[in-house]
Amino acid sequence: MLVVFVILMHVSQHASGVEVYEGVESVLLPCQLQSLLPDPIVVWSRFDLNPTTIHQHQDESEPYVQNQHYSSRTSMSADALDTGDFSLTLNKPRLSDSGNYTCTVHDGRHKKRLTDVQLQVKEPYTFPAEAWIILLVALVLLVAALSLAVYLRYKTITVSKVKVEQGTKSVKLPFKTKVQQLDNITVEWNRPEPMKVHVHQNNGVEQDYFYCDRTSMKEEPLKTGDLSLTLKNLCYRDSGTYICTVHRDGEILAQKVVRLQVKVPSEVVEYGEWAESVLLPFKVKDQLPEDATVEWKRTEPKIMTVHVYQGGEHQPDKQEDDRGTYVCTVHRDGIILIQKEVLYRIKGQYCQHSSEFRISSVKAKRTKLHYQITATLVQDATVEWRRCGSKPLKVHVYQNGQDQPGEQDDFYFNRTKMKKDLLQTGDLSLTLRNTTVSDNGIYICTVHRDGHILARKVVLLQVKVHQEEVEEGIQSVQLPLQSSVQLPEDATVEWSRCEPKPMKVHVYPNDQNQPCEQDIVYRGHTMMEENPLQTRDLSLTLNNPTDRDSDFYICTVCRDGDIMLQEVVQLKVKVRRQEEEETDGGVNMHLMTSVTDQH
């Protein structure tokens, strides 16, 4: 409980801010300055409140408008102007005090923002009385669990694991016991199916037909205590759980569990699309009986018989259609002799396209998803490009010798193109115009006829995001964006960002008769060119950028709820430690500015 109270009362200060629990006596918001200005004025502010001033400190007291929420609750060190320690003490912090606090110093002419402190006031944790009952019950359960663990340590049946490859001549299932030689003792090896694998009782043996002549134990196992079982001529059906039980007159004297895994050989083969033939390899060393049956089956998307060899002849009438996981099984009289698994898959392709936002690259804003096959397709085949996702979209459909725009999703309408005579040339590539980050995803081209898939290809499209990188302190930065198509005049252009919370950075047009939709943080700090929908220049200018403006900015053009264009620009504002030199009366004053790297 001491640890719990220490944690609850702990106040942590780090680069991202200060955290404190409601109910503590006070909290300190740190701020230091190494070199001082003459007659400085220190102001602590919260810009999300009105009025914004939390506390003001100077040599000669002058009246100022303080936010009444902080009345009589703030203070600074009396010698703060001498020591440069401008830290603010906030008494009796409340939940509503959570927010971003800014410390600023100025001398009437020059103003400098020193630091930002993020304060978070949390609700204090109260330990409910009911929790003591829960703790007591938990303690009782813990004691019971420990007692059970001790009991199981000596009473639990031990489990061994044995792994072998299919084709291994024999395997030993180990079991050694200290049971002494007694009369009328029976040793049984069983499987839960149930199956009797081996029984040793007064030198008499009875067992299931499947294990006949395949099991053995050492001579006089009860004298030596070695009850291990040897299993010969292994196949995959031998995989499973084996239980050895030593009992007399219904009383179990000893027991052991062994889990045997007979690994079936597997292999992966890859061929290009429309390969002339495919070989699924499977060779065995041992001689197989002539009356055995060899059967190849496909397990996905459903179980299908691929090829059957029986009675010394191929059986084409038992064969079905084609690609996935294949299993070859050799069996005789219902007993599987050997088995192998082969995965046949088609090599894929990875496509990456870079989308730029600058004017020089507007004409090149198109992407080609390549797909070329060597075979000539039948004329009544259908070629369909789809995009995978939570909501699959039809990107392009070619059927009956022509494109089918009516089958196409609205998002891709008038943006896709395929070559003519594609069924004769085998060029099934898709050209996608006006590519944006909204087009990122997995695209699948499928050629089918009468419900049968003739060919398929998967292409991953990634559109890179343009990055704009500047240093803090510049006057402005432009997030560039040029539209390659003419946009309707009644469309709305909205620049927004998602972190640290969703914010509207700039909205065009801004109806003067309605409240401004722009977030208060960006009011007066953003600008777009006049008539951007006519000039197609949707670039955004951001004034006085700081490191807190670093983020992904999304420009969305929409009309009547339909998104017509959407692009992303990443802005990175580098933080630098800067020394500013000011001269006053022949004396050089140095001011070191440190800006936190958190919003």
Disulfide bonds with the S-S distance in Angstrom:
none
